Amino acid sequence: MTSSTATLRVRPLTTADREVVLPFVERDPVRDVFIASRIRHDRALTAGGWGPLWGAFEGDRLAGVLHVGPNMVPAVDTPDALDALASVATGPGPARMVVGERFTVERLWSRISASYAEPREIRARQFVYVLTADQLAPVAGGAVAELAAPGDEGDVVEVSAAMHLEEMGEDPMVLDPAGYRRRVRSLIERRWTFLYRVSGRIAFKMDIGCAGDRTGQIQGVYTPPGLRRRGVATAGMAACCALALERFPVLSLYVNDFNTPAVALYERLGFTRAPYDFQTVLLA
């Protein structure tokens, strides 16, 4: 299947496109880390991948990529490339959210929104933050993080589901408990879940939700409510970031602009703002 808009041709991407697509999305390894991760870790360019990737080509030159799955994620060079890719993004479809660089998502959503139900929420501006080892503030109180092990799965599922319910307003253990457990297990197996314990219990958790060759994107940050406002998150996140930075040269995350406690925490730990924001459209 192919389609075209003006001089741009849109087609599914395959394994044969890997050497073109990866350099394209890793030019900005923070902004486009989701698509890079899908290619590197989830076989997204093969029939066995979790969701298809589409490319917009001007002649032989790749001008844009769109991930079409539960997460709809664009990475484009030009507005024309985005407009061409919108032809394969109309609903109804598998997407449960549209997420990416703010102005790109705004333009994409303006072109496809009529084919979807009213979104349940639009998180209009999400700050993107970046951290390297030389920026990280000293870890307070000698806090030490650890990688989650297979035996931690039950506890990690519990805190992860609580975080998801609080952040997204839906309980994954009601919507898809088996699928959610598989997701948690996959992150543990990849050594992408980091824990900080107090008195033997999980006091702070963070995940690397996706990763390219140089960047890990932090997701799933959570402190149980009873441990908040005690400095636990500061110590725990610093310790978890220190451990993650042994594996990933750059860490990134995005956060709602109105979440002032989280913004303050990230800036206190040494994270710096990227020159662009994200936006997330949560679909019904």
Summary of the structure (lengths in Angstrom):
residues: 284
radius of gyration: 19.0
end to end distance: 28.0
largest distance: 62.5
contacts: 930
relative contact order: 0.17
helix: 39%
strand: 31%
